Amino acid sequence: MTEARVRRQKAIADLIRGGPIASQEEVTERLAAQGYAVTQATVSRDLDQIGAVKVKRGGSLAYALPDQLGDSDWAAGRLQRIIADWVQTVEAAGNILVLRTPPGSAHLVGAAIDQTRLAEIAGTVSGDDTLLVVVRDGFAAQDVKAKIDALRR
């Protein structure tokens, strides 16, 4: 990683820690104010590399870093709220669950599921509005689907 990228990513992390930032465009503008000439695509890659995710807090979306989330934020109650707020449908397909979310939200649900380290779930793969949840051997996908559906209510 280049020195410039390390400095830029540190600046982005400092911006996120300094207050709510709702969009990549806002990050790009604030970086420009600090003398960084970057494109939205570069900011997108940087946000991904530092693990920044959008979370819903106080009714609005803003970026947060992994160390700002903490395990307690993703406890069972938090997971229930995230699933209730963001998961639109759940479908079982073999040992995989397919969860549909509004556009741009699948990673929020995936991060919440991954953070809880549920015994039934081996991992998740997030797209834009679709999340694949891989159910471990020895567990029935239909049972895990029923648990997720219960959290949606």
PyMOL commands that place a pseudoatom at each C-alpha (Angstrom):
pseudoatom trace, name=CA, resn=MET, resi=1, chain=A, elem=C, hetatm=0, pos=[0.000, 0.000, 0.000]
pseudoatom trace, name=CA, resn=THR, resi=2, chain=A, elem=C, hetatm=0, pos=[1.351, 3.381, -0.927]
pseudoatom trace, name=CA, resn=GLU, resi=3, chain=A, elem=C, hetatm=0, pos=[2.105, 6.061, 1.638]
pseudoatom trace, name=CA, resn=ALA, resi=4, chain=A, elem=C, hetatm=0, pos=[-0.463, 8.381, -0.003]
pseudoatom trace, name=CA, resn=ARG, resi=5, chain=A, elem=C, hetatm=0, pos=[-3.196, 5.739, 0.260]
pseudoatom trace, name=CA, resn=VAL, resi=6, chain=A, elem=C, hetatm=0, pos=[-2.377, 5.077, 3.917]
pseudoatom trace, name=CA, resn=ARG, resi=7, chain=A, elem=C, hetatm=0, pos=[-2.591, 8.811, 4.705]
pseudoatom trace, name=CA, resn=ARG, resi=8, chain=A, elem=C, hetatm=0, pos=[-5.815, 9.195, 2.736]
pseudoatom trace, name=CA, resn=GLN, resi=9, chain=A, elem=C, hetatm=0, pos=[-7.438, 6.208, 4.426]
pseudoatom trace, name=CA, resn=LYS, resi=10, chain=A, elem=C, hetatm=0, pos=[-6.388, 7.539, 7.841]
pseudoatom trace, name=CA, resn=ALA, resi=11, chain=A, elem=C, hetatm=0, pos=[-7.964, 10.885, 6.910]
pseudoatom trace, name=CA, resn=ILE, resi=12, chain=A, elem=C, hetatm=0, pos=[-11.190, 9.104, 5.928]
pseudoatom trace, name=CA, resn=ALA, resi=13, chain=A, elem=C, hetatm=0, pos=[-11.239, 7.174, 9.207]
pseudoatom trace, name=CA, resn=ASP, resi=14, chain=A, elem=C, hetatm=0, pos=[-10.692, 10.426, 11.120]
pseudoatom trace, name=CA, resn=LEU, resi=15, chain=A, elem=C, hetatm=0, pos=[-13.591, 12.046, 9.235]
pseudoatom trace, name=CA, resn=ILE, resi=16, chain=A, elem=C, hetatm=0, pos=[-15.908, 9.137, 10.073]
pseudoatom trace, name=CA, resn=ARG, resi=17, chain=A, elem=C, hetatm=0, pos=[-14.885, 9.230, 13.725]
pseudoatom trace, name=CA, resn=GLY, resi=18, chain=A, elem=C, hetatm=0, pos=[-15.392, 13.002, 13.783]
pseudoatom trace, name=CA, resn=GLY, resi=19, chain=A, elem=C, hetatm=0, pos=[-19.091, 12.939, 13.002]
pseudoatom trace, name=CA, resn=PRO, resi=20, chain=A, elem=C, hetatm=0, pos=[-21.777, 11.483, 10.790]
pseudoatom trace, name=CA, resn=ILE, resi=21, chain=A, elem=C, hetatm=0, pos=[-20.961, 11.171, 7.105]
pseudoatom trace, name=CA, resn=ALA, resi=22, chain=A, elem=C, hetatm=0, pos=[-23.806, 9.933, 4.945]
pseudoatom trace, name=CA, resn=SER, resi=23, chain=A, elem=C, hetatm=0, pos=[-22.323, 9.524, 1.454]
pseudoatom trace, name=CA, resn=GLN, resi=24, chain=A, elem=C, hetatm=0, pos=[-19.220, 8.874, -0.580]
pseudoatom trace, name=CA, resn=GLU, resi=25, chain=A, elem=C, hetatm=0, pos=[-19.710, 12.282, -2.170]
pseudoatom trace, name=CA, resn=GLU, resi=26, chain=A, elem=C, hetatm=0, pos=[-19.525, 13.878, 1.273]
pseudoatom trace, name=CA, resn=VAL, resi=27, chain=A, elem=C, hetatm=0, pos=[-16.286, 12.016, 1.999]
pseudoatom trace, name=CA, resn=THR, resi=28, chain=A, elem=C, hetatm=0, pos=[-14.887, 13.161, -1.359]
pseudoatom trace, name=CA, resn=GLU, resi=29, chain=A, elem=C, hetatm=0, pos=[-15.809, 16.803, -0.640]
pseudoatom trace, name=CA, resn=ARG, resi=30, chain=A, elem=C, hetatm=0, pos=[-14.313, 16.755, 2.848]
pseudoatom trace, name=CA, resn=LEU, resi=31, chain=A, elem=C, hetatm=0, pos=[-11.119, 15.159, 1.550]
pseudoatom trace, name=CA, resn=ALA, resi=32, chain=A, elem=C, hetatm=0, pos=[-10.898, 17.841, -1.157]
pseudoatom trace, name=CA, resn=ALA, resi=33, chain=A, elem=C, hetatm=0, pos=[-11.168, 20.482, 1.566]
pseudoatom trace, name=CA, resn=GLN, resi=34, chain=A, elem=C, hetatm=0, pos=[-8.125, 18.855, 3.185]
pseudoatom trace, name=CA, resn=GLY, resi=35, chain=A, elem=C, hetatm=0, pos=[-6.168, 18.924, -0.081]
pseudoatom trace, name=CA, resn=TYR, resi=36, chain=A, elem=C, hetatm=0, pos=[-6.790, 15.385, -1.335]
pseudoatom trace, name=CA, resn=ALA, resi=37, chain=A, elem=C, hetatm=0, pos=[-7.726, 15.126, -5.021]
pseudoatom trace, name=CA, resn=VAL, resi=38, chain=A, elem=C, hetatm=0, pos=[-9.695, 11.870, -5.245]
pseudoatom trace, name=CA, resn=THR, resi=39, chain=A, elem=C, hetatm=0, pos=[-12.540, 10.428, -7.259]
pseudoatom trace, name=CA, resn=GLN, resi=40, chain=A, elem=C, hetatm=0, pos=[-15.674, 8.850, -5.869]
pseudoatom trace, name=CA, resn=ALA, resi=41, chain=A, elem=C, hetatm=0, pos=[-14.397, 5.462, -7.110]
pseudoatom trace, name=CA, resn=THR, resi=42, chain=A, elem=C, hetatm=0, pos=[-11.207, 5.862, -5.058]
pseudoatom trace, name=CA, resn=VAL, resi=43, chain=A, elem=C, hetatm=0, pos=[-13.225, 6.824, -1.993]
pseudoatom trace, name=CA, resn=SER, resi=44, chain=A, elem=C, hetatm=0, pos=[-15.452, 3.780, -2.528]
pseudoatom trace, name=CA, resn=ARG, resi=45, chain=A, elem=C, hetatm=0, pos=[-12.402, 1.474, -2.589]
pseudoatom trace, name=CA, resn=ASP, resi=46, chain=A, elem=C, hetatm=0, pos=[-10.884, 3.195, 0.443]
pseudoatom trace, name=CA, resn=LEU, resi=47, chain=A, elem=C, hetatm=0, pos=[-14.117, 2.858, 2.450]
pseudoatom trace, name=CA, resn=ASP, resi=48, chain=A, elem=C, hetatm=0, pos=[-14.261, -0.832, 1.569]
pseudoatom trace, name=CA, resn=GLN, resi=49, chain=A, elem=C, hetatm=0, pos=[-10.604, -1.396, 2.499]
pseudoatom trace, name=CA, resn=ILE, resi=50, chain=A, elem=C, hetatm=0, pos=[-10.960, 0.255, 5.911]
pseudoatom trace, name=CA, resn=GLY, resi=51, chain=A, elem=C, hetatm=0, pos=[-14.142, -1.721, 6.592]
pseudoatom trace, name=CA, resn=ALA, resi=52, chain=A, elem=C, hetatm=0, pos=[-16.512, 1.249, 6.750]
pseudoatom trace, name=CA, resn=VAL, resi=53, chain=A, elem=C, hetatm=0, pos=[-20.181, 0.323, 6.568]
pseudoatom trace, name=CA, resn=LYS, resi=54, chain=A, elem=C, hetatm=0, pos=[-23.348, 2.375, 6.610]
pseudoatom trace, name=CA, resn=VAL, resi=55, chain=A, elem=C, hetatm=0, pos=[-25.403, 1.936, 9.742]
pseudoatom trace, name=CA, resn=LYS, resi=56, chain=A, elem=C, hetatm=0, pos=[-28.762, 3.345, 10.698]
pseudoatom trace, name=CA, resn=ARG, resi=57, chain=A, elem=C, hetatm=0, pos=[-28.560, 5.422, 13.852]
pseudoatom trace, name=CA, resn=GLY, resi=58, chain=A, elem=C, hetatm=0, pos=[-31.121, 7.871, 15.060]
pseudoatom trace, name=CA, resn=GLY, resi=59, chain=A, elem=C, hetatm=0, pos=[-33.175, 7.379, 11.912]
pseudoatom trace, name=CA, resn=SER, resi=60, chain=A, elem=C, hetatm=0, pos=[-30.416, 8.228, 9.419]
pseudoatom trace, name=CA, resn=LEU, resi=61, chain=A, elem=C, hetatm=0, pos=[-27.649, 6.351, 7.647]
pseudoatom trace, name=CA, resn=ALA, resi=62, chain=A, elem=C, hetatm=0, pos=[-24.009, 7.195, 8.253]
pseudoatom trace, name=CA, resn=TYR, resi=63, chain=A, elem=C, hetatm=0, pos=[-20.665, 5.461, 7.860]
pseudoatom trace, name=CA, resn=ALA, resi=64, chain=A, elem=C, hetatm=0, pos=[-19.152, 3.653, 10.830]
pseudoatom trace, name=CA, resn=LEU, resi=65, chain=A, elem=C, hetatm=0, pos=[-15.859, 1.822, 11.261]
pseudoatom trace, name=CA, resn=PRO, resi=66, chain=A, elem=C, hetatm=0, pos=[-15.613, -1.714, 12.621]
pseudoatom trace, name=CA, resn=ASP, resi=67, chain=A, elem=C, hetatm=0, pos=[-14.168, -0.501, 15.941]
pseudoatom trace, name=CA, resn=GLN, resi=68, chain=A, elem=C, hetatm=0, pos=[-17.136, 1.852, 16.366]
pseudoatom trace, name=CA, resn=LEU, resi=69, chain=A, elem=C, hetatm=0, pos=[-19.609, -0.998, 16.069]
pseudoatom trace, name=CA, resn=GLY, resi=70, chain=A, elem=C, hetatm=0, pos=[-18.361, -3.291, 18.798]
pseudoatom trace, name=CA, resn=ASP, resi=71, chain=A, elem=C, hetatm=0, pos=[-19.819, -6.674, 19.603]
pseudoatom trace, name=CA, resn=SER, resi=72, chain=A, elem=C, hetatm=0, pos=[-22.409, -5.214, 21.974]
pseudoatom trace, name=CA, resn=ASP, resi=73, chain=A, elem=C, hetatm=0, pos=[-23.939, -3.172, 19.129]
pseudoatom trace, name=CA, resn=TRP, resi=74, chain=A, elem=C, hetatm=0, pos=[-24.568, -6.367, 17.214]
pseudoatom trace, name=CA, resn=ALA, resi=75, chain=A, elem=C, hetatm=0, pos=[-26.042, -8.371, 20.086]
pseudoatom trace, name=CA, resn=ALA, resi=76, chain=A, elem=C, hetatm=0, pos=[-29.246, -10.322, 19.572]
pseudoatom trace, name=CA, resn=GLY, resi=77, chain=A, elem=C, hetatm=0, pos=[-31.493, -7.301, 20.102]
pseudoatom trace, name=CA, resn=ARG, resi=78, chain=A, elem=C, hetatm=0, pos=[-29.541, -5.263, 17.590]
pseudoatom trace, name=CA, resn=LEU, resi=79, chain=A, elem=C, hetatm=0, pos=[-29.602, -8.103, 15.074]
pseudoatom trace, name=CA, resn=GLN, resi=80, chain=A, elem=C, hetatm=0, pos=[-33.371, -8.340, 15.452]
pseudoatom trace, name=CA, resn=ARG, resi=81, chain=A, elem=C, hetatm=0, pos=[-33.756, -4.625, 14.779]
pseudoatom trace, name=CA, resn=ILE, resi=82, chain=A, elem=C, hetatm=0, pos=[-31.491, -4.719, 11.734]
pseudoatom trace, name=CA, resn=ILE, resi=83, chain=A, elem=C, hetatm=0, pos=[-33.297, -7.714, 10.274]
pseudoatom trace, name=CA, resn=ALA, resi=84, chain=A, elem=C, hetatm=0, pos=[-36.700, -6.151, 11.005]
pseudoatom trace, name=CA, resn=ASP, resi=85, chain=A, elem=C, hetatm=0, pos=[-35.647, -2.859, 9.392]
pseudoatom trace, name=CA, resn=TRP, resi=86, chain=A, elem=C, hetatm=0, pos=[-33.774, -4.142, 6.354]
pseudoatom trace, name=CA, resn=VAL, resi=87, chain=A, elem=C, hetatm=0, pos=[-34.737, -7.702, 5.337]
pseudoatom trace, name=CA, resn=GLN, resi=88, chain=A, elem=C, hetatm=0, pos=[-37.638, -7.781, 2.895]
pseudoatom trace, name=CA, resn=THR, resi=89, chain=A, elem=C, hetatm=0, pos=[-37.727, -11.492, 1.996]
pseudoatom trace, name=CA, resn=VAL, resi=90, chain=A, elem=C, hetatm=0, pos=[-35.984, -14.732, 2.972]
pseudoatom trace, name=CA, resn=GLU, resi=91, chain=A, elem=C, hetatm=0, pos=[-35.817, -17.783, 0.710]
pseudoatom trace, name=CA, resn=ALA, resi=92, chain=A, elem=C, hetatm=0, pos=[-34.128, -21.123, 1.387]
pseudoatom trace, name=CA, resn=ALA, resi=93, chain=A, elem=C, hetatm=0, pos=[-32.158, -22.762, -1.456]
pseudoatom trace, name=CA, resn=GLY, resi=94, chain=A, elem=C, hetatm=0, pos=[-30.338, -25.885, -0.311]
pseudoatom trace, name=CA, resn=ASN, resi=95, chain=A, elem=C, hetatm=0, pos=[-28.016, -24.893, 2.529]
pseudoatom trace, name=CA, resn=ILE, resi=96, chain=A, elem=C, hetatm=0, pos=[-28.140, -21.229, 1.493]
pseudoatom trace, name=CA, resn=LEU, resi=97, chain=A, elem=C, hetatm=0, pos=[-30.598, -18.526, 2.449]
pseudoatom trace, name=CA, resn=VAL, resi=98, chain=A, elem=C, hetatm=0, pos=[-31.225, -15.681, 0.025]
pseudoatom trace, name=CA, resn=LEU, resi=99, chain=A, elem=C, hetatm=0, pos=[-32.156, -12.459, 1.814]
pseudoatom trace, name=CA, resn=ARG, resi=100, chain=A, elem=C, hetatm=0, pos=[-33.419, -9.455, -0.161]
pseudoatom trace, name=CA, resn=THR, resi=101, chain=A, elem=C, hetatm=0, pos=[-32.959, -5.914, 1.141]
pseudoatom trace, name=CA, resn=PRO, resi=102, chain=A, elem=C, hetatm=0, pos=[-33.475, -2.409, -0.243]
pseudoatom trace, name=CA, resn=PRO, resi=103, chain=A, elem=C, hetatm=0, pos=[-30.703, -1.377, -2.679]
pseudoatom trace, name=CA, resn=GLY, resi=104, chain=A, elem=C, hetatm=0, pos=[-27.383, -0.731, -0.949]
pseudoatom trace, name=CA, resn=SER, resi=105, chain=A, elem=C, hetatm=0, pos=[-28.391, -2.432, 2.316]
pseudoatom trace, name=CA, resn=ALA, resi=106, chain=A, elem=C, hetatm=0, pos=[-27.352, -6.074, 2.030]
pseudoatom trace, name=CA, resn=HIS, resi=107, chain=A, elem=C, hetatm=0, pos=[-23.927, -5.415, 3.591]
pseudoatom trace, name=CA, resn=LEU, resi=108, chain=A, elem=C, hetatm=0, pos=[-25.564, -3.970, 6.722]
pseudoatom trace, name=CA, resn=VAL, resi=109, chain=A, elem=C, hetatm=0, pos=[-27.480, -7.168, 7.342]
pseudoatom trace, name=CA, resn=GLY, resi=110, chain=A, elem=C, hetatm=0, pos=[-24.477, -9.320, 6.440]
pseudoatom trace, name=CA, resn=ALA, resi=111, chain=A, elem=C, hetatm=0, pos=[-22.215, -7.466, 8.865]
pseudoatom trace, name=CA, resn=ALA, resi=112, chain=A, elem=C, hetatm=0, pos=[-24.787, -7.830, 11.643]
pseudoatom trace, name=CA, resn=ILE, resi=113, chain=A, elem=C, hetatm=0, pos=[-25.139, -11.559, 11.034]
pseudoatom trace, name=CA, resn=ASP, resi=114, chain=A, elem=C, hetatm=0, pos=[-21.371, -12.066, 10.819]
pseudoatom trace, name=CA, resn=GLN, resi=115, chain=A, elem=C, hetatm=0, pos=[-20.766, -10.099, 14.041]
pseudoatom trace, name=CA, resn=THR, resi=116, chain=A, elem=C, hetatm=0, pos=[-23.179, -12.263, 16.044]
pseudoatom trace, name=CA, resn=ARG, resi=117, chain=A, elem=C, hetatm=0, pos=[-21.236, -15.419, 15.142]
pseudoatom trace, name=CA, resn=LEU, resi=118, chain=A, elem=C, hetatm=0, pos=[-24.320, -17.632, 15.095]
pseudoatom trace, name=CA, resn=ALA, resi=119, chain=A, elem=C, hetatm=0, pos=[-23.473, -21.330, 15.331]
pseudoatom trace, name=CA, resn=GLU, resi=120, chain=A, elem=C, hetatm=0, pos=[-25.823, -22.170, 12.458]
pseudoatom trace, name=CA, resn=ILE, resi=121, chain=A, elem=C, hetatm=0, pos=[-24.205, -19.781, 9.995]
pseudoatom trace, name=CA, resn=ALA, resi=122, chain=A, elem=C, hetatm=0, pos=[-20.840, -20.349, 8.300]
pseudoatom trace, name=CA, resn=GLY, resi=123, chain=A, elem=C, hetatm=0, pos=[-20.768, -16.905, 6.681]
pseudoatom trace, name=CA, resn=THR, resi=124, chain=A, elem=C, hetatm=0, pos=[-22.405, -14.390, 4.402]
pseudoatom trace, name=CA, resn=VAL, resi=125, chain=A, elem=C, hetatm=0, pos=[-21.794, -12.885, 0.971]
pseudoatom trace, name=CA, resn=SER, resi=126, chain=A, elem=C, hetatm=0, pos=[-23.321, -9.467, 0.331]
pseudoatom trace, name=CA, resn=GLY, resi=127, chain=A, elem=C, hetatm=0, pos=[-24.232, -7.853, -2.929]
pseudoatom trace, name=CA, resn=ASP, resi=128, chain=A, elem=C, hetatm=0, pos=[-26.133, -4.608, -3.329]
pseudoatom trace, name=CA, resn=ASP, resi=129, chain=A, elem=C, hetatm=0, pos=[-29.625, -5.782, -2.423]
pseudoatom trace, name=CA, resn=THR, resi=130, chain=A, elem=C, hetatm=0, pos=[-29.089, -9.512, -2.007]
pseudoatom trace, name=CA, resn=LEU, resi=131, chain=A, elem=C, hetatm=0, pos=[-27.389, -11.397, 0.800]
pseudoatom trace, name=CA, resn=LEU, resi=132, chain=A, elem=C, hetatm=0, pos=[-26.417, -15.072, 0.710]
pseudoatom trace, name=CA, resn=VAL, resi=133, chain=A, elem=C, hetatm=0, pos=[-26.288, -16.742, 4.122]
pseudoatom trace, name=CA, resn=VAL, resi=134, chain=A, elem=C, hetatm=0, pos=[-24.489, -20.096, 4.163]
pseudoatom trace, name=CA, resn=VAL, resi=135, chain=A, elem=C, hetatm=0, pos=[-25.936, -22.532, 6.701]
pseudoatom trace, name=CA, resn=ARG, resi=136, chain=A, elem=C, hetatm=0, pos=[-23.456, -24.918, 8.329]
pseudoatom trace, name=CA, resn=ASP, resi=137, chain=A, elem=C, hetatm=0, pos=[-23.635, -28.687, 7.902]
pseudoatom trace, name=CA, resn=GLY, resi=138, chain=A, elem=C, hetatm=0, pos=[-25.800, -30.233, 10.594]
pseudoatom trace, name=CA, resn=PHE, resi=139, chain=A, elem=C, hetatm=0, pos=[-28.295, -27.366, 10.581]
pseudoatom trace, name=CA, resn=ALA, resi=140, chain=A, elem=C, hetatm=0, pos=[-31.415, -27.130, 8.452]
pseudoatom trace, name=CA, resn=ALA, resi=141, chain=A, elem=C, hetatm=0, pos=[-31.726, -24.043, 6.259]
pseudoatom trace, name=CA, resn=GLN, resi=142, chain=A, elem=C, hetatm=0, pos=[-35.500, -24.067, 6.826]
pseudoatom trace, name=CA, resn=ASP, resi=143, chain=A, elem=C, hetatm=0, pos=[-34.944, -23.821, 10.610]
pseudoatom trace, name=CA, resn=VAL, resi=144, chain=A, elem=C, hetatm=0, pos=[-32.559, -20.888, 10.214]
pseudoatom trace, name=CA, resn=LYS, resi=145, chain=A, elem=C, hetatm=0, pos=[-35.026, -19.284, 7.777]
pseudoatom trace, name=CA, resn=ALA, resi=146, chain=A, elem=C, hetatm=0, pos=[-37.764, -19.631, 10.415]
pseudoatom trace, name=CA, resn=LYS, resi=147, chain=A, elem=C, hetatm=0, pos=[-35.525, -17.887, 12.992]
pseudoatom trace, name=CA, resn=ILE, resi=148, chain=A, elem=C, hetatm=0, pos=[-34.803, -15.021, 10.604]
pseudoatom trace, name=CA, resn=ASP, resi=149, chain=A, elem=C, hetatm=0, pos=[-38.469, -14.746, 9.659]
pseudoatom trace, name=CA, resn=ALA, resi=150, chain=A, elem=C, hetatm=0, pos=[-39.334, -14.530, 13.362]
pseudoatom trace, name=CA, resn=LEU, resi=151, chain=A, elem=C, hetatm=0, pos=[-36.874, -11.645, 13.749]
pseudoatom trace, name=CA, resn=ARG, resi=152, chain=A, elem=C, hetatm=0, pos=[-38.553, -9.788, 10.855]
pseudoatom trace, name=CA, resn=ARG, resi=153, chain=A, elem=C, hetatm=0, pos=[-41.831, -9.419, 12.799]
for i in range(1, 153): cmd.bond("trace and resi %d" % i, "trace and resi %d" % (i + 1))
show_as sticks, trace
zoom trace
